[in-house]
């Protein structure tokens, strides 16, 4: 008759190997996630948005510009940029347009 059960010494070795493999896998997942997080934090804004679709990129830029608050009229090359945070004026215009 063939013995299918491990003896205590063999079972301890199997458990130790399985435990070591689980620790290795957990460490690999942790450090790869940490590496991805650090890489995402070190990328410049241009690098981060370069892979976004156009709609998502425009939404992201609009959200970041809104965080700036009011910015006086400034020339940027051939264009002028002004950010006005006057909510009442915007709401009146929006109501008239809609």
Secondary structure, DSSP 8 states (H G I E B T S, - for coil): ----S--HHHHHHHHHHHHHHHHHHHHHHHHHHHHHHHHHHHS-HHHHHTTS-HHHHHHHHHHHHHHH--EEEEEETTEEEEE---HHHHHHHHHHH-
